[in-house]
């Protein structure tokens, strides 16, 4: 029995060391995955390991390597891998825009938008949208939510608020907490739907489920709210509510002006 416990302890220790090595030495870990998994026909276990490999590279800021591993994990339409692959490609599109803006600033040339000139990174945004759609069709709600935000961003061409609302609502009804908050915003400001304060308040109360894949650390962090990734404090609050099996209300109502503070007009008058 003692010998069995020692062996079990060694195995657990190796597993923990392996997980740590994936983050510290991803080059070594990816060689192990290559040796033990098919790169063209991975089974479910290997898909999870490839996805973890993509996460390890993304956390090191290497989206190029992360994209390769996410793509390998997504070969059989593995929904989480499709989602993270779409996210990585979308991030690459935003990187192209930043690079173009920086280049224009250095060249001291103006930026003139034109309907005939594609947005930098437009091919990446289109590719990300297709992958989000594939994951959404597989029932992965965070992907439906992010597809909705892509429609809102204008990176797919003209913004489509009606389609964005439809995707947000579908994801919210599937239980995604961030999508529910997006729907609350949609109803509150009339984005893609009529203003409905009662519905806005209803969707502002979320009931996150602790066992949901939507609440995976990186999945939740990469699920977009109002076009941006959610604040880490909000993510932690959502996860805590899920762990305690308690509803959580996030209020998006505009703040009332403080009578003790001067208005902008008063400040502007004093500066003249």
C-alpha positions, -999 to +999 in steps of 0.1 A: +000+000+000+028+024+009+046+016-024+013+023-043+010+057-025+045+066-034+040+058-070+007+077-071+024+107-055+052+106-082+026+104-110+006+134-096+039+153-091+048+147-128+014+158-139+017+190-120+052+196-132+040+189-168+013+216-165+038+241-151+063+233-178+037+240-205+036+276-193+073+280-185+088+259-214+061+257-241+087+247-267+094+215-247+057+208-241+048+212-278+074+186-288+058+161-264+024+168-279+038+163-314+053+130-304+021+117-287-007+131-308-016+130-345-013+165-359-040+158-386-064+135-367-063+143-330-085+125-306-105+144-279-077+142-254-052+155-278-075+183-288-076+195-252-039+193-250-035+213-282-059+239-269-039+241-237-008+245-259-024+274-277-033+290-243+003+287-231+016+305-262-011+332-261-003+340-224+033+346-235+021+370-262+029+347-291-003+348-310+014+334-341+023+301-323-010+301-304-030+303-336-012+273-350-021+252-320-057+265-318-061+256-355-048+220-348-072+216-319-101+229-340-097+205-369-128+184-360-149+215-351-140+213-314-160+244-302-137+258-276-108+256-300-129+273-328-137+301-303-101+307-292-088+305-328-114+331-338-103+353-309-066+350-319-073+358-355-096+388-345-068+401-323-045+399-353-069+421-372-068+447-345-030+445-346-031+452-383-052+483-377-028+496-349+002+490-372-015+509-400-024+538-377+012+539-364+026+539-399+003+568-409+014+588-379+051+582-386+045+592-423+026+623-411-001+615-436-038+617-430-061+588-428-091+590-451-117+562-449-133+551-482-160+526-490-137+513-518-107+507-495-109+476-472-101+481-436-067+468-425-071+433-412-105+429-429-096+394-441-088+384-405-121+398-392-140+378-419-121+347-410-128+352-373-165+357-380-167+324-399-150+306-370-173+322-344-202+311-365-190+275-367-186+274-329-220+291-324-236+265-346-220+238-324-238+254-294-209+274-279-226+305-266-195+327-261-188+324-298-224+336-306-218+366-283-185+376-299-200+372-334-226+397-323-199+421-311-181+418-344-212+429-362-214+459-339-177+469-344-180+477-381-149+456-388-171+434-411-181+465-431-212+484-421-224+478-386-254+455-383-270+462-350-301+440-357-279+409-363-257+418-333-288+419-311-300+385-325-266+369-317-264+385-282-299+373-274-293+337-287-261+335-265-279+350-235-308+325-238-282+297-239-270+309-205-239+331-213-236+358-186-217+383-207-242+380-235-270+387-210-252+419-201-249+428-238-286+422-242-292+445-212-272+472-229-289+466-263-324+471-247-312+501-226-298+521-255-320+507-283-291+489-301-306+466-327-339+466-309-365+490-294-356+506-260-372+485-232-361+494-197-379+465-181-361+440-204-328+458-198-332+454-161-343+417-164-312+408-185-289+428-161-295+400-135-274+370-145-274+335-130-240+320-140-236+283-137-203+271-122-200+240-144-205+259-176-176+260-201-185+297-206-168+304-173-134+289-181-108+315-172-096+324-206-130+319-223-147+343-199-118+368-202-121+367-240-159+370-242-166+406-253-189+431-236-197+462-256-169+455-280-141+449-254-130+421-232-146+422-198-128+438-168-109+412-147-128+423-116-161+417-133-149+383-145-139+374-109-173+386-096-191+365-122-171+334-113-177+340-075-214+343-081-213+310-100-194+293-072-219+305-047-249+297-069-262+332-065-277+356-090-258+387-098-271+421-109-249+445-128-265+479-132-259+499-164-282+528-155-265+562-161-253+579-130-273+608-117-254+642-117-240+652-083-254+687-074-222+694-054-201+692-085-199+719-112-213+712-147-191+712-178-208+744-189-198+761-156-162+750-160-161+761-196-174+795-186-147+799-160-120+791-185-130+817-209 
